[in-house]
């Protein structure tokens, strides 16, 4: 399956929280979008791996993405090594995305930074012809593929974005997808332990952070990204 955009997160809900509105906007424009979750979030304080599986499935339907898979790496303990890189290379070559969006380069949760570097390294290695991988569908040898660009979304830490995407009009879809993770976020009737993301303040912050970034670029809402190389435009008039 050829995708335009492949969004990758260390945990189910990373993508929805950080770039959900961007994905919803691109889907509305006819782009083919997929999501890969590296782990099932099985170490999360609230809910279970099984409830996260169901929530991720529901969130994907809300966003309208074309594909979502889980790599089932070990939550908290996956590492950036040859074994994990090769598994991810297989998926990058299978989907052949033009753009990859992945975790923040530096963040509170240790899996976010690890996931960020793992994806970056796998994207580079995926373009090397002498690394041989096999297609999971028909056991054919896969062709090398390297995405044109990698963007890293913003998560817990307020990193300074290099670019901001106008997502005005798509925050409602994003919030619906986020709140599909019923076990994870604010619920006044829940008897589960409190976590940094289960407070009402955190849920509210999803909107006010997007509003603040939107304010900086002159729109209602925006999502921010850091880049690994200099961002290029065809003309100065492409910049808003």
C-alpha positions as CSV (number, residue, x, y, z in Angstrom):
1,X,0.0,0.0,0.0
2,X,1.5,3.3,-1.1
3,X,0.9,6.1,1.5
4,X,1.4,9.8,1.2
5,X,2.0,10.2,5.0
6,X,3.0,7.7,7.6
7,X,2.6,8.9,11.2
8,X,4.5,6.9,13.8
9,X,4.1,7.0,17.6
10,X,5.7,5.2,20.5
11,X,2.3,4.7,22.1
12,X,-1.3,4.6,20.9
13,X,-2.6,8.2,21.3
14,X,0.8,9.9,20.6
15,X,-0.2,10.6,17.1
16,X,-3.7,11.8,17.9
17,X,-2.5,14.1,20.6
18,X,0.3,15.6,18.5
19,X,-0.6,15.6,14.8
20,X,-4.2,14.4,14.7
21,X,-5.6,17.6,13.2
22,X,-2.8,17.6,10.5
23,X,-3.7,14.1,9.5
24,X,-7.4,14.8,9.5
25,X,-6.8,17.8,7.2
26,X,-4.6,15.8,4.8
27,X,-7.2,13.0,4.7
28,X,-9.9,15.5,3.8
29,X,-7.7,16.6,0.9
30,X,-7.5,13.1,-0.5
31,X,-4.1,12.1,0.9
32,X,-3.5,8.5,1.9
33,X,-2.4,8.4,5.5
34,X,-1.4,5.5,7.8
35,X,-0.4,5.2,11.5
36,X,2.1,2.9,13.1
37,X,2.2,2.5,16.9
38,X,5.5,1.0,18.1
39,X,4.0,-0.4,21.4
40,X,0.6,-1.2,22.8
41,X,1.2,1.2,25.7
42,X,1.0,-1.8,28.1
43,X,2.9,-0.1,30.9
44,X,0.4,2.8,31.0
45,X,-1.1,3.3,34.5
46,X,-4.7,3.4,33.3
47,X,-6.4,0.9,31.1
48,X,-4.9,-2.2,29.6
49,X,-3.2,-3.1,26.3
50,X,-6.5,-4.6,25.2
51,X,-8.4,-1.4,25.9
52,X,-5.7,0.6,24.1
53,X,-6.1,-1.7,21.1
54,X,-9.8,-1.0,20.9
55,X,-9.3,2.8,21.5
56,X,-6.7,3.0,18.8
57,X,-9.0,1.2,16.3
58,X,-11.8,3.7,17.1
59,X,-9.5,6.7,16.9
60,X,-8.2,5.6,13.4
61,X,-11.8,5.4,12.1
62,X,-12.5,8.9,13.4
63,X,-9.4,10.3,11.7
64,X,-10.3,8.4,8.5
65,X,-6.8,7.0,8.0
66,X,-6.2,4.2,5.6
67,X,-4.2,1.9,7.7
68,X,-3.1,1.4,11.3
69,X,-0.8,-1.3,12.7
70,X,1.0,-2.0,16.0
71,X,4.6,-3.2,16.0
72,X,4.2,-4.7,19.5
73,X,7.6,-3.5,20.6
74,X,8.0,-3.6,24.4
75,X,6.6,-0.5,26.0
76,X,9.3,1.3,28.0
77,X,12.0,-1.2,27.0
78,X,12.3,-1.2,23.2
79,X,15.7,0.0,22.0
80,X,17.1,1.5,18.8
81,X,19.0,-1.5,17.6
82,X,19.3,-3.6,14.4
83,X,16.4,-5.9,15.3
84,X,14.0,-3.0,15.8
85,X,15.3,-1.0,12.9
86,X,14.9,-3.9,10.5
87,X,11.3,-4.5,11.6
88,X,10.5,-0.8,11.0
89,X,12.4,-0.8,7.7
90,X,10.1,-3.5,6.4
91,X,7.1,-1.3,7.2
92,X,8.6,1.8,5.6
93,X,9.4,-0.2,2.4
94,X,5.9,-1.7,2.5
95,X,4.1,1.7,2.8
96,X,6.6,3.8,0.8
97,X,5.5,7.1,2.4
98,X,6.5,10.4,1.0
99,X,6.4,12.0,4.5
100,X,7.0,10.4,7.9
101,X,5.9,12.2,11.1
102,X,7.2,10.8,14.4
103,X,7.8,11.4,18.0
104,X,9.4,14.5,19.6
105,X,13.2,14.5,19.6
106,X,13.2,15.3,23.3
107,X,10.4,14.7,25.7
108,X,9.3,13.7,29.2
109,X,8.6,10.0,28.4
110,X,11.8,8.1,27.6
111,X,10.0,6.2,24.7
112,X,9.4,9.4,22.8
113,X,13.0,10.3,22.3
114,X,13.9,6.7,21.7
115,X,11.1,6.3,19.2
116,X,12.1,9.5,17.4
117,X,15.7,8.4,16.9
118,X,14.6,4.8,15.9
119,X,12.3,6.1,13.2
120,X,14.9,8.5,11.9
121,X,17.6,5.8,11.7
122,X,15.2,3.3,10.1
123,X,14.1,5.9,7.5
124,X,17.7,6.4,6.5
125,X,18.7,2.7,6.5
126,X,15.5,1.9,4.5
127,X,17.1,3.7,1.5
128,X,20.2,1.5,1.4
129,X,20.1,-1.1,-1.4
130,X,22.3,-3.6,0.4
131,X,19.9,-4.1,3.3
132,X,17.6,-6.9,2.2
133,X,14.1,-7.3,3.6
134,X,11.1,-9.4,2.6
135,X,7.6,-8.3,1.9
136,X,5.2,-9.7,4.5
137,X,2.4,-10.2,1.9
138,X,4.1,-12.3,-0.8
139,X,7.6,-13.0,0.5
140,X,9.1,-10.9,-2.3
141,X,12.3,-8.9,-1.9
142,X,11.5,-5.3,-1.0
143,X,12.9,-2.4,-2.9
144,X,14.8,0.3,-1.0
145,X,12.7,3.4,0.0
146,X,13.6,6.6,1.8
147,X,10.9,9.1,2.7
148,X,11.5,12.6,1.3
149,X,11.2,14.3,4.7
150,X,10.7,13.5,8.4
151,X,8.8,15.8,10.7
152,X,8.9,15.5,14.5
153,X,5.7,16.6,16.3
154,X,5.6,18.4,19.7
155,X,4.5,16.5,22.8
156,X,4.8,17.2,26.5
157,X,7.7,19.7,26.3
158,X,7.0,23.0,24.6
159,X,9.8,22.7,22.1
160,X,10.2,25.5,19.6
161,X,8.7,24.4,16.3
162,X,10.5,24.9,13.1
163,X,7.2,24.9,11.1
164,X,3.6,25.2,12.0
165,X,0.6,23.8,10.1
166,X,-2.7,25.6,10.0
167,X,-5.3,23.1,11.3
168,X,-8.1,25.5,11.7
169,X,-11.4,23.6,11.3
170,X,-10.0,20.2,12.2
171,X,-9.6,20.5,16.0
172,X,-13.1,18.9,16.6
173,X,-12.0,15.8,14.7
174,X,-8.7,15.7,16.6
175,X,-10.4,16.0,19.9
176,X,-12.9,13.3,19.1
177,X,-10.0,11.0,18.2
178,X,-8.1,11.9,21.3
179,X,-11.1,11.3,23.5
180,X,-11.6,7.9,21.9
181,X,-9.0,6.9,24.4
182,X,-11.5,6.8,27.2
183,X,-9.3,5.1,29.7
184,X,-6.5,7.6,29.4
185,X,-7.9,11.1,29.7
186,X,-10.0,13.1,32.1
187,X,-13.1,11.4,33.4
188,X,-14.6,12.7,36.7
189,X,-16.2,9.4,37.3
190,X,-13.1,7.3,36.9
191,X,-11.6,5.5,39.9
192,X,-8.3,4.9,38.1
193,X,-5.1,6.5,39.5
194,X,-4.4,10.0,38.4
195,X,-1.6,10.5,35.8
196,X,-0.1,13.6,34.1
197,X,-2.4,13.2,31.2
198,X,-5.6,12.4,33.0
199,X,-6.3,15.8,34.4
200,X,-8.8,18.3,33.0
201,X,-6.0,20.8,32.6
202,X,-4.2,18.4,30.3
203,X,-7.3,17.9,28.1
204,X,-7.9,21.6,28.0
205,X,-4.2,22.2,27.1
206,X,-4.7,20.3,23.8
207,X,-6.9,23.2,22.6
208,X,-5.1,26.1,24.2
209,X,-1.7,25.0,23.0
210,X,-3.0,24.7,19.4
211,X,-4.7,28.1,19.8
212,X,-1.5,29.7,21.1
213,X,0.6,28.3,18.2
214,X,-2.2,29.4,15.8
215,X,-2.0,32.9,17.3
216,X,1.7,33.1,16.4
217,X,1.1,32.4,12.8
218,X,-2.2,34.3,12.5
219,X,-4.7,31.5,12.4
220,X,-7.2,29.9,14.9
221,X,-5.3,26.6,15.5
222,X,-2.0,25.1,14.5
223,X,0.2,22.1,15.1
224,X,4.0,22.5,15.3
225,X,6.9,20.3,14.1
226,X,10.7,20.3,14.2
227,X,12.6,19.2,11.1
228,X,15.9,17.4,10.6
229,X,17.1,19.4,7.7
230,X,16.5,22.9,6.3
231,X,12.9,23.3,5.2
232,X,12.6,24.3,1.5
233,X,10.0,26.3,-0.4
234,X,9.7,27.0,-4.1
235,X,9.0,30.7,-3.6
236,X,8.9,33.2,-0.8
237,X,5.2,33.6,-1.5
238,X,4.7,30.0,-0.3
239,X,5.3,31.3,3.2
240,X,2.4,32.7,5.1
